[in-house]
């Protein structure tokens, strides 16, 4: 049976032999007045793979994202949004 898990954040750790992807779900905690006061992070998956497999995954993701953007337009840049830039918002 196939199981799906949603993550909206990922961290990467690497050694000379492999790479680890730590996927988390981030959820803001709101204050009474509706402002974000903190954030809960829950680890939802941890995946380790060899560097050759990671390199292949990189090529596959690059290809899929390029095809998606060609059909649907550019995907917004989370790093710019999280830094407070309004150019992509």
LINZITA-V605945 format. One line per field, one symbol per residue. burial: + if it has 16 or more other ideal C-beta (glycine too) atoms within 10 Angstrom, else -. A space follows every 10 residues. Layout:
BEGIN
burial: ???
END
This chain:
BEGIN
burial: ---------- --------+- ++++------ ---------- ---------- ---+------ ---------- ---------- ---------
END
